[in-house]
Each structure stands twice: as structure tokens, then as C-alpha cells.
Amino acid sequence: MSSFQFKQFSVAHDKSSMKVGTDAVLLGCLIKMEQTRNILEVGCGCGVISLIAAQKSKALIRGVDIDQNSVIQANDNYKKSKWKDCLIAENKSLQALAQQSNQKYDLIISNPPFFENDLKSPSEIRNKARHNDSLSFQDLLSSSRQLLQAEGRLALVLPFNEGEAFIQLASSQNFYLARKILIYPKANKKANRLILEFRLQECPLLTEKLIIREDNNEYTPQYRHVTKDFYLAF
């Protein structure tokens, strides 16, 4: 079984549409969760973001994913963790959840599908995870509005260009950008990822940046500090 070992939990990801990756780990590490009570992860895949959230908070955490095998694997990962009583994954779309549930969340967090009109993989499972045919940015915003507490937050990680487009769309839907973290692979490279945090109420914008690697390919002290509670190497 393909698995990834963190300091306090292990994540099997061989059956999941989305594997453990830097984007998901950084999103989980950088978003503040200590005071949250209810968290929803959209497109939970193998459940790594939810497990990071469980380590950081005392929240009840629900994951949803349209890929059944991902949900099965996420629940298996949850059951093997010390936080099994506060984690659950369901085979359901965000749109269906928004229509069916009265539950409100303090935080909705996602490493969402983002490709539009790109060449697709032969793998339908991979396409669902990476392409937004099944969850458009518009649907993500409208469903999140229905499911968020009045003071809740929506947190995402997106490639830079898609992130900038999402900011514009969110603004037109009266979501307010509260935090923008530019992720640079190296100091001399352009930012290639954005971690974005939105609120439903007007707020000041905090802009930050994080550089992953030094010129010699070693991880930067900043990256090590952000992920040190999770990665075994740090």
C-alpha cells in the first residue's frame, strides 16, 4: 500500500484520486484553525488536509468527495488516527451537500479542481480531481455561501493564474479576500501557487509570501518552520 508517514499520522493514498502533495500540506499548515469548531473539506481525496486540521484543532471535520474510492480511503485513514471520533468523509458533491444540509461551518477548505478546457488524462478519476467540470468556481462560491457561518472563512490553494481569476470572481460574488499567500518554488522564480482566504464580511487584506526551496534546492527555513509539526524530516 502506498502511504505517507507524518509525525502524528499516516496517510494511505494509493486508491485516492488526489495523492499527498505539497499544495495540500501547505494549505493545511498555513490556514489558522485553532479556534474553529466545524470544518468542511471539499474534495477530500485521501483526507490529508482533514488530518492536518484534526491535529491543529478540536473541530468536528467533514470531508466530501465525488470519488467513492477516495472517500473509502479517507475514512480508513481517519479510523487509524487518534482523531477518528471527529473525522468523517462522505461520497457527496458540495452542491448536493449545500442543498441537503442545514449545517453551517466555521471553515470550508479545499484543494479544488481547477483546470478549464485543458487536455484531459485518460483517467476519469484523475480528471474529476483536477478538472472543474463537476465543481465550477461559481458552484464552489455559491455552495460555500450557503454552508458558511456569517463569520466563516473559505480557504483554497490554486495555481497562480487560476487563483487570480478566482479572486475576481469571488469579489463579484461579495466574498472579501482576507489573506493572500504567494508561494514561490524558489526566490528567483515567479510565484506559482496562491493560498487564498475569503470572508463574507468586509475585512483588511493580509498579503504574505513563502519560498519553498533555496537556490541549492534545500528547503528554506521558512518552509521548514511552517511544516515542522507534520513532516518527519523537520
CORUR-V797089 format. One record per backbone hydrogen bond with DSSP energy under -0.5 kcal/mol. NH is the residue of the N-H (numbers start at 1). CO is the residue of the C=O. E is the energy in kcal/mol with one decimal. If there is no record, write none. Layout:
# CORUR-V797089
NH|CO|E ; NH|CO|E
This chain:
# CORUR-V797089
3|1|-0.5 ; 4|11|-2.6 ; 6|4|-0.6 ; 6|9|-3.0 ; 7|230|-2.6 ; 11|4|-2.8 ; 13|2|-2.2 ; 14|2|-0.8 ; 25|21|-2.1 ; 26|22|-2.9 ; 27|23|-2.4 ; 28|24|-2.4 ; 29|25|-2.5 ; 30|26|-2.7 ; 31|27|-1.6 ; 36|33|-1.8 ; 39|60|-2.6 ; 40|107|-2.5 ; 41|62|-3.0 ; 42|40|-0.6 ; 42|109|-2.2 ; 43|41|-0.5 ; 43|64|-2.2 ; 44|64|-1.7 ; 46|18|-1.0 ; 47|44|-2.7 ; 51|47|-2.1 ; 52|48|-2.2 ; 53|49|-2.5 ; 54|50|-2.2 ; 55|51|-1.9 ; 56|52|-1.7 ; 57|53|-1.6 ; 58|36|-0.5 ; 60|37|-2.9 ; 61|59|-0.5 ; 61|86|-3.2 ; 62|39|-2.7 ; 63|88|-2.9 ; 64|41|-2.3 ; 65|90|-1.9 ; 68|66|-0.7 ; 71|67|-1.8 ; 72|68|-2.4 ; 73|69|-2.3 ; 74|70|-2.9 ; 75|71|-2.6 ; 76|72|-1.9 ; 77|73|-2.5 ; 78|74|-2.6 ; 79|75|-2.4 ; 80|76|-1.2 ; 81|78|-1.7 ; 84|81|-1.0 ; 86|83|-2.2 ; 87|84|-0.8 ; 88|61|-1.6 ; 90|63|-2.5 ; 92|65|-0.7 ; 92|90|-1.6 ; 97|93|-2.2 ; 98|94|-2.5 ; 99|95|-1.5 ; 100|96|-2.0 ; 101|97|-2.5 ; 105|147|-2.8 ; 106|38|-1.7 ; 107|38|-1.5 ; 108|153|-2.6 ; 109|40|-2.9 ; 110|155|-2.1 ; 111|42|-0.6 ; 112|110|-0.6 ; 114|130|-2.0 ; 115|130|-2.5 ; 124|122|-0.7 ; 127|123|-2.1 ; 128|124|-2.3 ; 129|125|-1.6 ; 130|126|-1.9 ; 131|127|-3.3 ; 132|115|-2.1 ; 134|131|-0.6 ; 140|136|-2.5 ; 141|137|-2.2 ; 142|138|-2.7 ; 143|139|-2.6 ; 144|140|-1.7 ; 145|141|-2.2 ; 146|142|-1.4 ; 147|143|-1.4 ; 148|144|-1.7 ; 149|105|-2.7 ; 152|149|-2.1 ; 153|106|-2.0 ; 154|198|-2.1 ; 155|108|-2.9 ; 156|196|-2.5 ; 157|110|-1.2 ; 158|194|-2.4 ; 160|192|-1.3 ; 163|159|-2.8 ; 164|160|-2.3 ; 165|161|-2.0 ; 166|162|-2.3 ; 167|163|-2.2 ; 168|164|-1.6 ; 169|165|-2.2 ; 170|166|-3.1 ; 171|167|-2.3 ; 172|168|-1.7 ; 173|169|-0.9 ; 173|170|-0.7 ; 174|171|-1.6 ; 175|170|-2.5 ; 176|199|-3.3 ; 177|175|-0.5 ; 178|176|-0.6 ; 178|197|-3.0 ; 179|197|-1.7 ; 180|206|-2.5 ; 181|195|-2.8 ; 182|180|-0.6 ; 182|208|-2.6 ; 183|181|-0.5 ; 183|193|-2.7 ; 184|182|-0.6 ; 184|210|-3.1 ; 185|190|-0.6 ; 187|213|-0.6 ; 189|186|-1.6 ; 192|183|-2.2 ; 193|183|-1.3 ; 194|158|-2.9 ; 195|181|-2.3 ; 196|156|-2.6 ; 196|194|-0.6 ; 197|179|-2.3 ; 198|154|-3.1 ; 199|176|-2.6 ; 200|152|-0.7 ; 206|178|-2.3 ; 207|205|-0.6 ; 208|180|-2.8 ; 210|182|-2.7 ; 212|184|-2.8 ; 213|185|-1.8 ; 214|218|-3.7 ; 217|214|-1.8 ; 220|212|-2.1 ; 224|220|-2.4 ; 225|221|-2.5 ; 226|222|-2.2 ; 227|223|-1.9 ; 228|224|-1.0 ; 230|227|-2.1 ; 231|227|-2.4 ; 232|5|-0.5 ; 234|231|-0.9
